[in-house]
Amino acid sequence: MKRRKAIVENPFGTIKRTMDSAYCQMKGIENVQGEFSLTFLAYNLKRAINIVGAKELIEAMQMR
């Protein structure tokens, strides 16, 4: 249980704290799903930039 919390809860805590997403701005399941999709996309892009670097990430995206 401790390992699961450490792995799963970290992204949610980070998003809640640093991206100020403690509450949903929209109402309705479809709108909330869209809001969370955009929030997690932004979170994953920030992680990729921190891990790989902005220049390398842009180059990798242009190759496709």
Backbone atoms as SQL, in Angstrom:
CREATE TABLE atoms (id INTEGER PRIMARY KEY, chain TEXT, resi INTEGER, resn TEXT, atom TEXT, x REAL, y REAL, z REAL);
INSERT INTO atoms VALUES
  (1, 'A', 1, 'MET', 'N', 0.819, -1.186, 0.000),
  (2, 'A', 1, 'MET', 'CA', 0.000, 0.000, 0.000),
  (3, 'A', 1, 'MET', 'C', 0.870, 1.260, 0.000),
  (4, 'A', 2, 'LYS', 'N', 1.972, 1.257, 0.743),
  (5, 'A', 2, 'LYS', 'CA', 2.857, 2.427, 0.765),
  (6, 'A', 2, 'LYS', 'C', 3.460, 2.681, -0.610),
  (7, 'A', 3, 'ARG', 'N', 3.861, 1.595, -1.286),
  (8, 'A', 3, 'ARG', 'CA', 4.470, 1.751, -2.613),
  (9, 'A', 3, 'ARG', 'C', 3.444, 2.287, -3.613),
  (10, 'A', 4, 'ARG', 'N', 2.229, 1.771, -3.538),
  (11, 'A', 4, 'ARG', 'CA', 1.173, 2.228, -4.436),
  (12, 'A', 4, 'ARG', 'C', 0.895, 3.715, -4.216),
  (13, 'A', 5, 'LYS', 'N', 0.817, 4.135, -2.971),
  (14, 'A', 5, 'LYS', 'CA', 0.581, 5.544, -2.681),
  (15, 'A', 5, 'LYS', 'C', 1.711, 6.412, -3.216),
  (16, 'A', 6, 'ALA', 'N', 2.921, 5.939, -3.084),
  (17, 'A', 6, 'ALA', 'CA', 4.069, 6.718, -3.539),
  (18, 'A', 6, 'ALA', 'C', 4.060, 6.865, -5.056),
  (19, 'A', 7, 'ILE', 'N', 3.621, 5.841, -5.758),
  (20, 'A', 7, 'ILE', 'CA', 3.624, 5.871, -7.222),
  (21, 'A', 7, 'ILE', 'C', 2.412, 6.628, -7.763),
  (22, 'A', 8, 'VAL', 'N', 1.235, 6.323, -7.242),
  (23, 'A', 8, 'VAL', 'CA', -0.008, 6.854, -7.805),
  (24, 'A', 8, 'VAL', 'C', -0.332, 8.248, -7.298),
  (25, 'A', 9, 'GLU', 'N', -0.125, 8.511, -6.054),
  (26, 'A', 9, 'GLU', 'CA', -0.578, 9.764, -5.472),
  (27, 'A', 9, 'GLU', 'C', 0.309, 10.945, -5.851),
  (28, 'A', 10, 'ASN', 'N', 1.553, 10.710, -6.210),
  (29, 'A', 10, 'ASN', 'CA', 2.457, 11.818, -6.510),
  (30, 'A', 10, 'ASN', 'C', 1.962, 12.706, -7.655),
  (31, 'A', 11, 'PRO', 'N', 1.567, 12.157, -8.812),
  (32, 'A', 11, 'PRO', 'CA', 1.095, 13.042, -9.890),
  (33, 'A', 11, 'PRO', 'C', -0.132, 13.862, -9.487),
  (34, 'A', 12, 'PHE', 'N', -1.065, 13.244, -8.762),
  (35, 'A', 12, 'PHE', 'CA', -2.261, 13.972, -8.368),
  (36, 'A', 12, 'PHE', 'C', -1.931, 15.099, -7.398),
  (37, 'A', 13, 'GLY', 'N', -1.038, 14.835, -6.465),
  (38, 'A', 13, 'GLY', 'CA', -0.619, 15.865, -5.519),
  (39, 'A', 13, 'GLY', 'C', 0.108, 16.996, -6.211),
  (40, 'A', 14, 'THR', 'N', 0.953, 16.650, -7.157),
  (41, 'A', 14, 'THR', 'CA', 1.697, 17.659, -7.907),
  (42, 'A', 14, 'THR', 'C', 0.749, 18.531, -8.722),
  (43, 'A', 15, 'ILE', 'N', -0.180, 17.905, -9.391),
  (44, 'A', 15, 'ILE', 'CA', -1.149, 18.658, -10.196),
  (45, 'A', 15, 'ILE', 'C', -1.996, 19.540, -9.303),
  (46, 'A', 16, 'LYS', 'N', -2.428, 19.005, -8.186),
  (47, 'A', 16, 'LYS', 'CA', -3.271, 19.771, -7.276),
  (48, 'A', 16, 'LYS', 'C', -2.521, 20.982, -6.717),
  (49, 'A', 17, 'ARG', 'N', -1.257, 20.786, -6.370),
  (50, 'A', 17, 'ARG', 'CA', -0.482, 21.845, -5.718),
  (51, 'A', 17, 'ARG', 'C', 0.080, 22.851, -6.727),
  (52, 'A', 18, 'THR', 'N', 0.819, 22.383, -7.716),
  (53, 'A', 18, 'THR', 'CA', 1.543, 23.296, -8.595),
  (54, 'A', 18, 'THR', 'C', 0.702, 23.845, -9.739),
  (55, 'A', 19, 'MET', 'N', -0.281, 23.089, -10.190),
  (56, 'A', 19, 'MET', 'CA', -1.081, 23.553, -11.319),
  (57, 'A', 19, 'MET', 'C', -2.423, 24.124, -10.858),
  (58, 'A', 20, 'ASP', 'N', -2.616, 24.218, -9.554),
  (59, 'A', 20, 'ASP', 'CA', -3.810, 24.808, -8.963),
  (60, 'A', 20, 'ASP', 'C', -5.090, 24.157, -9.491),
  (61, 'A', 21, 'SER', 'N', -5.106, 22.837, -9.514),
  (62, 'A', 21, 'SER', 'CA', -6.262, 22.096, -10.005),
  (63, 'A', 21, 'SER', 'C', -6.930, 21.301, -8.886),
  (64, 'A', 22, 'ALA', 'N', -7.191, 21.958, -7.784),
  (65, 'A', 22, 'ALA', 'CA', -7.822, 21.278, -6.662),
  (66, 'A', 22, 'ALA', 'C', -9.303, 21.004, -6.933),
  (67, 'A', 23, 'TYR', 'N', -9.907, 21.866, -7.734),
  (68, 'A', 23, 'TYR', 'CA', -11.327, 21.726, -8.032),
  (69, 'A', 23, 'TYR', 'C', -11.538, 21.765, -9.534),
  (70, 'A', 24, 'CYS', 'N', -12.613, 21.163, -9.977),
  (71, 'A', 24, 'CYS', 'CA', -12.969, 21.206, -11.393),
  (72, 'A', 24, 'CYS', 'C', -13.699, 22.510, -11.681),
  (73, 'A', 25, 'GLN', 'N', -13.373, 23.112, -12.801),
  (74, 'A', 25, 'GLN', 'CA', -14.015, 24.354, -13.200),
  (75, 'A', 25, 'GLN', 'C', -15.309, 24.096, -13.967),
  (76, 'A', 26, 'MET', 'N', -15.406, 22.915, -14.560),
  (77, 'A', 26, 'MET', 'CA', -16.550, 22.584, -15.406),
  (78, 'A', 26, 'MET', 'C', -17.519, 21.688, -14.651),
  (79, 'A', 27, 'LYS', 'N', -18.718, 21.541, -15.219),
  (80, 'A', 27, 'LYS', 'CA', -19.722, 20.635, -14.669),
  (81, 'A', 27, 'LYS', 'C', -20.107, 19.632, -15.749),
  (82, 'A', 28, 'GLY', 'N', -20.416, 18.432, -15.330),
  (83, 'A', 28, 'GLY', 'CA', -20.772, 17.369, -16.261),
  (84, 'A', 28, 'GLY', 'C', -19.580, 16.478, -16.527),
  (85, 'A', 29, 'ILE', 'N', -19.845, 15.196, -16.651),
  (86, 'A', 29, 'ILE', 'CA', -18.770, 14.213, -16.758),
  (87, 'A', 29, 'ILE', 'C', -17.917, 14.426, -17.999),
  (88, 'A', 30, 'GLU', 'N', -18.523, 14.748, -19.120),
  (89, 'A', 30, 'GLU', 'CA', -17.744, 14.939, -20.353),
  (90, 'A', 30, 'GLU', 'C', -16.843, 16.161, -20.248),
  (91, 'A', 31, 'ASN', 'N', -17.349, 17.232, -19.674),
  (92, 'A', 31, 'ASN', 'CA', -16.539, 18.443, -19.513),
  (93, 'A', 31, 'ASN', 'C', -15.398, 18.224, -18.532),
  (94, 'A', 32, 'VAL', 'N', -15.669, 17.510, -17.451),
  (95, 'A', 32, 'VAL', 'CA', -14.634, 17.238, -16.455),
  (96, 'A', 32, 'VAL', 'C', -13.571, 16.314, -17.044),
  (97, 'A', 33, 'GLN', 'N', -13.976, 15.332, -17.843),
  (98, 'A', 33, 'GLN', 'CA', -13.000, 14.457, -18.502),
  (99, 'A', 33, 'GLN', 'C', -12.098, 15.258, -19.430),
  (100, 'A', 34, 'GLY', 'N', -12.677, 16.191, -20.163),
  (101, 'A', 34, 'GLY', 'CA', -11.876, 17.049, -21.038),
  (102, 'A', 34, 'GLY', 'C', -10.921, 17.925, -20.255),
  (103, 'A', 35, 'GLU', 'N', -11.401, 18.465, -19.136),
  (104, 'A', 35, 'GLU', 'CA', -10.562, 19.309, -18.290),
  (105, 'A', 35, 'GLU', 'C', -9.386, 18.515, -17.722),
  (106, 'A', 36, 'PHE', 'N', -9.658, 17.309, -17.244),
  (107, 'A', 36, 'PHE', 'CA', -8.586, 16.482, -16.698),
  (108, 'A', 36, 'PHE', 'C', -7.635, 16.011, -17.789),
  (109, 'A', 37, 'SER', 'N', -8.146, 15.740, -18.972),
  (110, 'A', 37, 'SER', 'CA', -7.274, 15.346, -20.079),
  (111, 'A', 37, 'SER', 'C', -6.274, 16.451, -20.404),
  (112, 'A', 38, 'LEU', 'N', -6.744, 17.682, -20.464),
  (113, 'A', 38, 'LEU', 'CA', -5.848, 18.804, -20.732),
  (114, 'A', 38, 'LEU', 'C', -4.862, 19.026, -19.591),
  (115, 'A', 39, 'THR', 'N', -5.335, 18.857, -18.355),
  (116, 'A', 39, 'THR', 'CA', -4.460, 19.040, -17.198),
  (117, 'A', 39, 'THR', 'C', -3.351, 18.003, -17.202),
  (118, 'A', 40, 'PHE', 'N', -3.679, 16.740, -17.460),
  (119, 'A', 40, 'PHE', 'CA', -2.663, 15.695, -17.466),
  (120, 'A', 40, 'PHE', 'C', -1.754, 15.791, -18.686),
  (121, 'A', 41, 'LEU', 'N', -2.263, 16.287, -19.800),
  (122, 'A', 41, 'LEU', 'CA', -1.402, 16.534, -20.955),
  (123, 'A', 41, 'LEU', 'C', -0.344, 17.581, -20.610),
  (124, 'A', 42, 'ALA', 'N', -0.777, 18.657, -19.958),
  (125, 'A', 42, 'ALA', 'CA', 0.171, 19.693, -19.543),
  (126, 'A', 42, 'ALA', 'C', 1.176, 19.139, -18.544),
  (127, 'A', 43, 'TYR', 'N', 0.716, 18.317, -17.611),
  (128, 'A', 43, 'TYR', 'CA', 1.613, 17.705, -16.617),
  (129, 'A', 43, 'TYR', 'C', 2.657, 16.816, -17.305),
  (130, 'A', 44, 'ASN', 'N', 2.216, 15.997, -18.242),
  (131, 'A', 44, 'ASN', 'CA', 3.136, 15.099, -18.938),
  (132, 'A', 44, 'ASN', 'C', 4.126, 15.862, -19.811),
  (133, 'A', 45, 'LEU', 'N', 3.685, 16.939, -20.436),
  (134, 'A', 45, 'LEU', 'CA', 4.609, 17.758, -21.226),
  (135, 'A', 45, 'LEU', 'C', 5.657, 18.422, -20.336),
  (136, 'A', 46, 'LYS', 'N', 5.244, 18.914, -19.171),
  (137, 'A', 46, 'LYS', 'CA', 6.199, 19.508, -18.238),
  (138, 'A', 46, 'LYS', 'C', 7.228, 18.468, -17.787),
  (139, 'A', 47, 'ARG', 'N', 6.781, 17.251, -17.528),
  (140, 'A', 47, 'ARG', 'CA', 7.699, 16.184, -17.126),
  (141, 'A', 47, 'ARG', 'C', 8.668, 15.846, -18.244),
  (142, 'A', 48, 'ALA', 'N', 8.143, 15.750, -19.469),
  (143, 'A', 48, 'ALA', 'CA', 9.001, 15.421, -20.605),
  (144, 'A', 48, 'ALA', 'C', 10.055, 16.504, -20.817),
  (145, 'A', 49, 'ILE', 'N', 9.666, 17.759, -20.672),
  (146, 'A', 49, 'ILE', 'CA', 10.627, 18.859, -20.822),
  (147, 'A', 49, 'ILE', 'C', 11.685, 18.777, -19.741),
  (148, 'A', 50, 'ASN', 'N', 11.291, 18.462, -18.522),
  (149, 'A', 50, 'ASN', 'CA', 12.262, 18.358, -17.430),
  (150, 'A', 50, 'ASN', 'C', 13.200, 17.167, -17.604),
  (151, 'A', 51, 'ILE', 'N', 12.710, 16.079, -18.146),
  (152, 'A', 51, 'ILE', 'CA', 13.522, 14.867, -18.292),
  (153, 'A', 51, 'ILE', 'C', 14.419, 14.958, -19.529),
  (154, 'A', 52, 'VAL', 'N', 13.837, 15.297, -20.669),
  (155, 'A', 52, 'VAL', 'CA', 14.556, 15.262, -21.943),
  (156, 'A', 52, 'VAL', 'C', 15.167, 16.615, -22.287),
  (157, 'A', 53, 'GLY', 'N', 14.440, 17.662, -22.009),
  (158, 'A', 53, 'GLY', 'CA', 14.863, 19.005, -22.406),
  (159, 'A', 53, 'GLY', 'C', 13.965, 19.511, -23.520),
  (160, 'A', 54, 'ALA', 'N', 13.734, 20.798, -23.540),
  (161, 'A', 54, 'ALA', 'CA', 12.798, 21.379, -24.504),
  (162, 'A', 54, 'ALA', 'C', 13.281, 21.206, -25.942),
  (163, 'A', 55, 'LYS', 'N', 14.546, 21.481, -26.180),
  (164, 'A', 55, 'LYS', 'CA', 15.081, 21.401, -27.540),
  (165, 'A', 55, 'LYS', 'C', 15.000, 19.978, -28.091),
  (166, 'A', 56, 'GLU', 'N', 15.397, 19.006, -27.305),
  (167, 'A', 56, 'GLU', 'CA', 15.361, 17.607, -27.744),
  (168, 'A', 56, 'GLU', 'C', 13.931, 17.126, -27.953),
  (169, 'A', 57, 'LEU', 'N', 13.016, 17.580, -27.103),
  (170, 'A', 57, 'LEU', 'CA', 11.616, 17.188, -27.240),
  (171, 'A', 57, 'LEU', 'C', 11.025, 17.743, -28.533),
  (172, 'A', 58, 'ILE', 'N', 11.314, 18.977, -28.846),
  (173, 'A', 58, 'ILE', 'CA', 10.832, 19.585, -30.085),
  (174, 'A', 58, 'ILE', 'C', 11.406, 18.863, -31.291),
  (175, 'A', 59, 'GLU', 'N', 12.694, 18.530, -31.251),
  (176, 'A', 59, 'GLU', 'CA', 13.314, 17.798, -32.350),
  (177, 'A', 59, 'GLU', 'C', 12.684, 16.418, -32.525),
  (178, 'A', 60, 'ALA', 'N', 12.421, 15.731, -31.424),
  (179, 'A', 60, 'ALA', 'CA', 11.799, 14.411, -31.498),
  (180, 'A', 60, 'ALA', 'C', 10.384, 14.486, -32.052),
  (181, 'A', 61, 'MET', 'N', 9.660, 15.533, -31.731),
  (182, 'A', 61, 'MET', 'CA', 8.292, 15.684, -32.223),
  (183, 'A', 61, 'MET', 'C', 8.264, 16.051, -33.700),
  (184, 'A', 62, 'GLN', 'N', 9.283, 16.745, -34.195),
  (185, 'A', 62, 'GLN', 'CA', 9.323, 17.135, -35.598),
  (186, 'A', 62, 'GLN', 'C', 9.691, 15.971, -36.503),
  (187, 'A', 63, 'MET', 'N', 10.341, 14.944, -35.966),
  (188, 'A', 63, 'MET', 'CA', 10.742, 13.804, -36.769),
  (189, 'A', 63, 'MET', 'C', 9.541, 13.006, -37.266),
  (190, 'A', 64, 'ARG', 'N', 8.448, 13.075, -36.569),
  (191, 'A', 64, 'ARG', 'CA', 7.290, 12.246, -36.935),
  (192, 'A', 64, 'ARG', 'C', 6.422, 12.913, -37.908);
